[in-house]
Amino acid sequence: MARLIRIAQTTLRNCSSCSPKTLINGQPNPPLLQMHNRPYASEALSTSPLTANILRILRTEIEYQSESAPPHQPPAKFDSFAVEDRPGEQWITMRRKFGDTEEIKIEVTMFDGYESVPKTGDDGSGEDLRLHISVLVDISKGDASNDLEFLCSAWPDRLEVQKVYVLHRGRMPAKPYLGPDFRDVNEEIQQKLRGYLDARGVNDELSLFLHQYMMNKDRIELIRWLGNLKLAVEK
């Protein structure tokens, strides 16, 4: 599965219908730390002026990030999905059951790209950035039947399907045929597959939730990373 995810990510990066630009600072930063503030006076005695200056800047940045737009406790559920979020990782996993037999697993990146769009407003001049999230949806019935995997793009207002894979449980070929781009599939099939996902809660509402969730996670991970950096400099 890990190999197929890598193939899927490569496919999405090369997808001309989506083509999100890569975020320059899009690497996730390791969620909230307990900040151990040491007395500044003793710190000044035990560290060099350069180290003390770095620590001062880090403390200031941590305070700013924590107070300007403080992150909140992320939700553990959305609709019928349970959300699994491990601190310091750039993915989250969502799971639910559908009916008596289906297991649905969704793997979601943090923001990994963007597109430029015209600004909305009175004059309409300039551009806005719309952030992109990659979403991998696995639907399994847990028996000898094939699994389905949907590679999707989550934008702030919609979920777009990019590819659909048919996975042969336990007997995937070395170089599997991954199917056409979704936009090239028969229109009626596209419509039915979107309805198939929507019935399972994979839709535009999920895309909106993911953007809100990742905006909060991005702040949490940044503060954690700053805290880890501060602790490393202090030692």
Buried (B, 14 or more C-beta within 10 A) or exposed (E): EEEBBEBBBEBBBEBEEBEBEEBEEBEBBBBBBEBEEEEEEEBBEEBEEEBBEBBEEBBEBBEEBBEEEEBEEBEEEBEEBEBBBEEEBBBBBBBBEBEEEBBBBBBBBBBBBBBEEEEEEEEEEEEEEBBBBBBBBBBBBEEEEEBBBBBBBBBBEEBBBBBBBEBEEEEEEEEBEBBEBBBEBEEEEBEEBBEBBBEBBBBBEBBBBBBEBBBBBBBBBBBBBBBBBBEEBBE
